[in-house]
Amino acid sequence: MVKRIGSTYRKSKFKIQQTIRERGKIPLSKYFQTFAKGEKVGLKLQGNVTKGRFNPRFHGLTGRVTGTMKGACYEVIIRDGNKDKMLFVHPIHLLKSTI
């Protein structure tokens, strides 16, 4: 067997990277935003915050908040192929969906 080279965030530099206008101090309202049970949310990684981060392969997907919290993170259910997957995500990596 060949040993796998790299970490979880290998080849995801451009997904995690922010645009010039997004860089800088993050507003506290992003840290403390609240979500209701059943609310749709978008998953978007904030590159400068490592707390409550999910795997980069789920970046850009839409999920549903189950309402359960684990510490400061929300439990989010996403659909990956034919399976439902559960992620624990910090609110800073979540966007309220308009759909």
Number of C-alpha atoms within 10 A of each C-alpha: 3 4 5 6 7 8 7 10 12 9 11 13 11 9 16 16 14 15 8 7 6 10 12 9 7 13 9 9 10 14 14 12 13 11 18 11 13 13 14 21 23 21 25 20 26 19 15 13 12 11 14 17 20 17 11 18 11 17 16 12 13 20 24 20 22 17 13 13 14 10 9 13 18 22 19 27 20 20 14 10 7 6 9 12 12 15 19 19 22 25 23 23 23 24 17 15 13 7 7
